[in-house]
Amino acid sequence: SALPPDLRAYLGSLSLYGASVVPSQTALIDKLTPVAWLTLESIPLKNLYPTLGIDRALGLLGAGAKYGFPSLVIDGGTALTFTGVDRGRSLVGGAILPGLRLQLLSLSQQTANLPEMTLPPILPPRWAKTTDEAISSGILYTVLSGIFDFMSDWWRRFPDSPVILTGGDGTVLSGFLKNQYPELGERIQLDLDLVLVGMGICVSFQA
């Protein structure tokens, strides 16, 4: 719905910056108030490919600025993404797979008899004896093993690099990982503000 005139006037008096990977939401916001949209060209990192999500690039910039280069960012959002940057601030690359909740949703929507579920608060038994626990076990242990494999390969390349978890499921993933792999200890960081940190850097460059 349209914004009240006084709120529209107030927003119009501000310098608003945004970043979006959802075109429909971008268009909706553009109808409400002027926004300076950040693009990959705004980000002071090297070798970013044209279709890289702006959220991934901003998170990478935020991680490097806050924790140092090189850095690996694991974003537990709708998609689960891995994105790495080297010491020279050049994109190393990454990977994308469905996030935890998307995997749960796909089973309930694309099969005849599997239930809709939410993430459990603790890791289920690996060898489950109920359907709900079997779904949680299959998704969580497979995803955690995959994350551990990506981190292990990253540390072979960059032994002293930080690994930072972020995104909506970042807290859940951090807890599960440290439960499953206690040896990780403080080698992984949880930081839910990486994209905002990256945005702040980009805005300061443009100021």
VEXZAMAR-681839 format. One record per residue (C-alpha): residue in three letters; x negated, y, z negated. Coordinates in steps of 0.5 Angstrom, whole numbers. Example, Ala and Ser with C-alpha at 12.3 -4.5 7.8 and 13.67 -1.06 7.14 Angstrom:
BEGIN
{Ala,{-25,-9,-16}} {Ser,{-27,-2,-14}} 
***
This chain:
BEGIN
{Ser,{0,0,0}} {Ala,{-2,7,1}} {Leu,{-6,11,-5}} {Pro,{-3,16,-8}} {Pro,{-5,23,-6}} {Asp,{-9,25,-12}} {Leu,{-13,18,-12}} {Arg,{-14,19,-5}} {Ala,{-17,26,-5}} {Tyr,{-21,24,-11}} {Leu,{-24,18,-7}} {Gly,{-25,22,-1}} {Ser,{-30,27,-6}} {Leu,{-34,21,-7}} {Ser,{-40,18,-3}} {Leu,{-38,11,-3}} {Tyr,{-42,5,0}} {Gly,{-40,-2,1}} {Ala,{-42,-8,4}} {Ser,{-37,-14,7}} {Val,{-37,-20,10}} {Val,{-29,-20,11}} {Pro,{-27,-16,17}} {Ser,{-20,-16,15}} {Gln,{-22,-13,8}} {Thr,{-26,-8,11}} {Ala,{-21,-6,16}} {Leu,{-16,-5,10}} {Ile,{-21,-1,6}} {Asp,{-22,3,12}} {Lys,{-15,5,12}} {Leu,{-15,8,5}} {Thr,{-21,12,4}} {Pro,{-28,13,8}} {Val,{-34,8,6}} {Ala,{-41,8,9}} {Trp,{-42,1,10}} {Leu,{-48,-2,9}} {Thr,{-51,-6,15}} {Leu,{-57,-11,16}} {Glu,{-61,-5,19}} {Ser,{-60,-1,12}} {Ile,{-64,-7,9}} {Pro,{-72,-6,8}} {Leu,{-73,-14,9}} {Lys,{-77,-17,15}} {Asn,{-74,-22,20}} {Leu,{-67,-22,19}} {Tyr,{-63,-25,24}} {Pro,{-57,-22,27}} {Thr,{-51,-26,24}} {Leu,{-54,-27,17}} {Gly,{-49,-25,12}} {Ile,{-50,-18,9}} {Asp,{-49,-21,2}} {Arg,{-54,-26,3}} {Ala,{-59,-20,5}} {Leu,{-57,-16,-1}} {Gly,{-58,-21,-6}} {Leu,{-65,-23,-3}} {Leu,{-67,-15,-4}} {Gly,{-64,-15,-11}} {Ala,{-68,-21,-13}} {Gly,{-74,-19,-10}} {Ala,{-74,-12,-13}} {Lys,{-72,-15,-20}} {Tyr,{-76,-21,-20}} {Gly,{-82,-20,-15}} {Phe,{-83,-23,-8}} {Pro,{-83,-29,-6}} {Ser,{-76,-31,-9}} {Leu,{-71,-36,-7}} {Val,{-63,-34,-9}} {Ile,{-58,-39,-9}} {Asp,{-51,-36,-9}} {Gly,{-45,-40,-11}} {Gly,{-40,-37,-8}} {Thr,{-34,-39,-3}} {Ala,{-40,-42,1}} {Leu,{-46,-45,-3}} {Thr,{-52,-41,0}} {Phe,{-60,-42,-1}} {Thr,{-64,-36,2}} {Gly,{-71,-35,1}} {Val,{-76,-29,2}} {Asp,{-84,-29,2}} {Arg,{-89,-25,-1}} {Gly,{-89,-20,5}} {Arg,{-82,-19,4}} {Ser,{-80,-23,11}} {Leu,{-74,-28,11}} {Val,{-77,-35,10}} {Gly,{-70,-38,12}} {Gly,{-64,-42,8}} {Ala,{-58,-46,8}} {Ile,{-51,-46,8}} {Leu,{-46,-51,5}} {Pro,{-39,-51,2}} {Gly,{-38,-48,-5}} {Leu,{-36,-53,-11}} {Arg,{-29,-50,-10}} {Leu,{-28,-51,-3}} {Gln,{-30,-58,-3}} {Leu,{-25,-59,-9}} {Leu,{-20,-56,-4}} {Ser,{-22,-59,2}} {Leu,{-20,-66,-1}} {Ser,{-13,-64,-4}} {Gln,{-11,-61,3}} {Gln,{-14,-66,8}} {Thr,{-13,-72,5}} {Ala,{-6,-75,3}} {Asn,{-7,-78,-4}} {Leu,{-12,-74,-8}} {Pro,{-10,-69,-13}} {Glu,{-12,-61,-13}} {Met,{-17,-60,-18}} {Thr,{-21,-55,-22}} {Leu,{-28,-55,-24}} {Pro,{-29,-59,-31}} {Pro,{-33,-55,-36}} {Ile,{-38,-61,-37}} {Leu,{-41,-66,-33}} {Pro,{-37,-72,-32}} {Pro,{-39,-79,-32}} {Arg,{-43,-81,-26}} {Trp,{-40,-88,-25}} {Ala,{-33,-85,-26}} {Lys,{-26,-89,-28}} {Thr,{-21,-84,-26}} {Thr,{-20,-81,-19}} {Asp,{-21,-74,-22}} {Glu,{-27,-76,-25}} {Ala,{-29,-79,-19}} {Ile,{-28,-73,-15}} {Ser,{-32,-69,-20}} {Ser,{-38,-74,-20}} {Gly,{-38,-74,-13}} {Ile,{-38,-67,-11}} {Leu,{-42,-64,-17}} {Tyr,{-48,-70,-18}} {Thr,{-49,-69,-10}} {Val,{-49,-62,-10}} {Leu,{-54,-61,-16}} {Ser,{-59,-66,-13}} {Gly,{-59,-62,-7}} {Ile,{-60,-56,-10}} {Phe,{-66,-59,-14}} {Asp,{-69,-62,-7}} {Phe,{-68,-55,-4}} {Met,{-72,-52,-11}} {Ser,{-77,-57,-11}} {Asp,{-79,-56,-3}} {Trp,{-79,-48,-5}} {Trp,{-84,-49,-11}} {Arg,{-88,-53,-6}} {Arg,{-89,-47,-2}} {Phe,{-89,-42,-7}} {Pro,{-91,-45,-13}} {Asp,{-90,-39,-18}} {Ser,{-84,-36,-15}} {Pro,{-77,-35,-19}} {Val,{-71,-38,-17}} {Ile,{-65,-34,-18}} {Leu,{-57,-37,-19}} {Thr,{-52,-32,-17}} {Gly,{-45,-32,-15}} {Gly,{-38,-34,-18}} {Asp,{-40,-41,-20}} {Gly,{-47,-38,-21}} {Thr,{-46,-39,-29}} {Val,{-43,-46,-28}} {Leu,{-48,-48,-23}} {Ser,{-54,-46,-28}} {Gly,{-51,-50,-34}} {Phe,{-50,-56,-30}} {Leu,{-57,-56,-27}} {Lys,{-60,-55,-34}} {Asn,{-56,-60,-37}} {Gln,{-58,-65,-31}} {Tyr,{-65,-63,-30}} {Pro,{-68,-60,-37}} {Glu,{-75,-60,-35}} {Leu,{-72,-54,-31}} {Gly,{-72,-50,-37}} {Glu,{-74,-42,-36}} {Arg,{-76,-43,-28}} {Ile,{-69,-41,-26}} {Gln,{-66,-35,-28}} {Leu,{-58,-33,-28}} {Asp,{-57,-26,-25}} {Leu,{-50,-24,-23}} {Asp,{-51,-17,-20}} {Leu,{-56,-19,-15}} {Val,{-52,-16,-9}} {Leu,{-51,-9,-13}} {Val,{-58,-9,-15}} {Gly,{-59,-9,-7}} {Met,{-54,-4,-5}} {Gly,{-57,1,-10}} {Ile,{-64,0,-7}} {Cys,{-61,1,0}} {Val,{-57,7,-2}} {Ser,{-63,10,-5}} {Phe,{-67,9,1}} {Gln,{-61,13,5}} {Ala,{-61,19,0}} 
***
